[in-house]
Amino acid sequence: MKKLGRQKTTEKKQKEFIPVSLLLDENMKTLKNIFQDCSDVVYREFRLGQEQEQKMFIVFLDGMINQDVIEEHILKSLMLDARRTPPALEEVKEKMYELILEGGLSAADVKESDNLDEGILGVLSGDTIIFIDGIDRFLITSTKGWPTRGIDEPSSESVIRGAREGFVETFRVNTVLLRRKIRDPKFKIKSMQIGKRSKTDIGIAYIEDITRTDILQEVEKRLEAIDIDAVLESGYIEQLIEDSWISLFPQIQHSERPDTVAAALLEGRVAIIIDNTPFVLVVPVTLNTFLLSSEDYYERWWVANFVRWVRMGAVVISFLLPAVYIAIASYHPGIIPSQLAIFIAGTRETVPFPVFMEALLMEFTFELLREAGVRLPSQMGSTIGIVGSLIIGQAAVEAGLVSPIMVIIVAVTAISSFAIPSYNLSISFRLLRFTAMAAASFLGLYGLILVVILVLVHLASLTSFGVPYLIPLAPFKSSEIKDTLVKAPLLSMKNRPEYTAGGDKKRMGDGPREEGGQEEINQPPQGKNSVQDQGMDTDKNPLKKFIKPIKLTKEKKKGGEDDGQQ
């Protein structure tokens, strides 16, 4: 697959090679034919030189360039500064080209090319291309400067404690945010382009001496095999490279937080940065990855454990609570206290639907309100969600369509789904909830247990880029259990996960607090270098001359008081 992809790419480059003509007018005509009816493409012709006027022109895309860079570092350098040095009479054009390439431009990034197709891509990416009459090559100068969104707090991953910056839609800004977190030359970013028409910039980020080589090669192989017109969002890449497209569970993590992605890179994972989207993909992942939050590692271990257990309870409630109620109310009322069973039966006296239809009606109504709240403007959406739930729930109970306890169960289930950190995982359990409800309505608790077993079997069969989805629970890895159901203290988490780290597996050295180190810190130092030995037993202590007069003063004062008493 990888070889076919490379051969295909090579053939594509050879097929799209457009040579550059020696005639300036011919190059201008070719570009105008290619950019026909493109009103935002700008052509600027001018002459260069004192003794021999050299014809030139530049091409750029209005709105995608920095106007100041073109005026100060290209036009000014060529039209004013470079003309002060006239070329020799022989080989005028070639000398002029060498002069411009080696020092005639004050721009930071300048490269030459003989493929007009590369120049066209540069123009569409915000670069400026420079042509000189009589030269069959041209220069590409980086002048990118389109309007961008400022760095803001991610709306989909809010935290109480943590950085308030998030990724944006600009590729280079996102790489800078990661570079600020990991200032290591072994942090690599490989660039490529995907999309025959969009030519979207893609970056494969990893840490060279940590990431497993086989995982990195698999990521590159799957990305190179993609053949698509355009990549408009990270969801395109996610769906095209995941292991099992039929599974409900997410197999690739996406995040807006640079600290979350940086932490994943430091564990040996691979990040896929995609232009035009604020979401960065992270692979490989496990089920445990979607239950964790970056905030877990900023809090003390017992606080993180409590919040983590709350989230895991929210997963169980979101998945099983309505199905458990349906099974008990329909088939197994004897397993709950008699008074509670009588109360449930009493609340359902006026309800004309079976328990399953009642739960299905309420779940569908709440999903409708949730979707309406997402599509409406933010302020109006939250109002619709809260007010709509209250009004519809109260009206349904008063009309006798649903029981009050069903409203409570659906509300608790919805709140639990919001407590799951990953939106994709929350969606998965929301969909599986309906399957569990249907099984409970037909077979009671037996059907519910069957669904749970099937889900666990499916999870155990999933992989993410060769890593088992349930690791370290299945297969069981005792050394990796410190950051799953329970988060161990930070001092004990010295090693990176074995299933992602391939080289440097140690992330923390032995600190002074290991094995009685705290007592050693609190214990006063002894020996020749101690303060006691240097201070009170020698005359070298600079505080001794201050301490002694104070003592004498106190003694004299005490003696004076005794004389007064006598």
Order of alpha helices (4+ residues) and beta strands (2+ residues): alpha-alpha-beta-beta-alpha-beta-alpha-beta-beta-alpha-beta-beta-alpha-alpha-beta-alpha-beta-beta-alpha-alpha-alpha-alpha-alpha-alpha-alpha-beta-beta-alpha-alpha-alpha
